[in-house]
Amino acid sequence: MHPQATKTAAQLSRRGFLLGAGGIGAGLALAGCAPLSASSARPETIRFYVSKPEVIGYFDTLIAKFHDSQSKIRVIRDSTSNMSANFVRNQPPDLGCWNYNFSMVSFVEHGALSDLGDMSEASSINPDLWPLLKQTADYPGRRSAIPYSITAASVIYNKQLFADHGVQVPTTWDELIGVCTTLQDAGVTPFYNTYKDTWTIAQGLFDYSIGGMVDVPRLFTALDREGTGVGSSSSVSFQKDLAAPMAKVTELTKYANEDAASRGYGDGNLAFAKGKAAMYLQGPWALGEIAKTTAKLDLGTFPLPMTDDPDDRKVRVNVDLALWVPEASRKQEAAREFLSYLMQPAVNDKYNRDNNGFGVRQNAAPTTNPTLEGMQQYYDDAAFYLGASQLIPAEIPVASYTQSIALGGAPEPQLRSMDADWSRLALRSA
């Protein structure tokens, strides 16, 4: 573990699983780059790990095109290895393409990923995105990963239903409640919710409500600093800072489908595709599923307004994929060359266009998906936030707590439990 004098116990508590110090030490000791010789008779073979199942075929096609473009590097795609075990055994992939979330934290904070800051691809990244990576995991003085794709999520709405009932996209909380009331009075379900699958509540109602009212980075920085002291008497806590958003979550559940408790993600996609609700709190990953039922449904997106100031509106984002090269790879030069190929504007922009992502480079092309256009300006203006559920350790069952609130439970006991869980994790790390 690298020395970080300012690291608090609470910061350590929310950093996911920890790799064995001996394994990491061995990995760092063997770090290095084998020289890449263009005149070598045999091509250099690198292992490329892709974590996202739905785009494995897409990357296989890119690998084939890369092979056609040159002859000195060959790429073997891997999607089945145990990444933690491979790092400990000093056998990580040469290049990784992963969701930049808790699964990456230990690798980054133990210094197991090389510094990519000297690459021109790092310099091309939209500077507003680096804080997102740092908020999740950081190693001082390094660019441990380069973002490849950003996913933005907000309210998906049925434009035809809005037009049929004379309602406009709301820009304030009062306008949102007005839209819900108008739709409900006309016999239209405002929101289709799916409480059976708890993750849909966490990434939806929970994250959208908090992100629309709270400065998420500031909150979690303060929680880290408070550490074991988080509770009813601390300067910052879940009880204090999330009370108002959770009260509004309770309010919004009044405008959901009556059978939300027994409905899951698949049910929601099907019902929304059939026009059974006007709004749906899901990300762009749902669009393909919706289109399987109704291909030409006229949909749009907008950030959920949680205050009466339109300027408070933001969209939820996550670093859907990021590229990184382990210190322990002996083929870093070849890995960097393939990384550079993947980051070419023509390749990177096409990936995001084909997979409903937002571009990561300063000159990246805007989205061409009409449904996502409602989020483009917010993305361009950096009016976005990482979902709070992404920043809470897996040991804290935030999705279950939020489910209890959505099903009618009082928010206060759930928020007290989150405070207690946070403090206990901080104490364990200390």
CORSULDA-V724080 format. One record per helix or strand of 2 or more residues. SS is the DSSP state (H for helix, E for strand). FROM is the first residue (numbers start at 1). TO is the last residue. If there is no record, write none. Layout:
# CORSULDA-V724080
ss	from	to
SS	FROM	TO
SS	FROM	TO
This chain:
# CORSULDA-V724080
ss	from	to
H	9	13
H	21	29
E	44	50
H	53	69
E	73	78
H	83	88
E	95	98
H	102	109
H	120	123
H	127	136
E	146	158
H	159	164
H	173	185
E	191	192
H	198	211
H	216	229
H	238	241
H	243	255
H	260	262
H	265	273
E	279	283
H	285	293
E	299	302
H	310	312
E	315	324
H	332	342
H	345	354
H	370	380
E	384	386
H	388	391
H	398	406
H	411	429
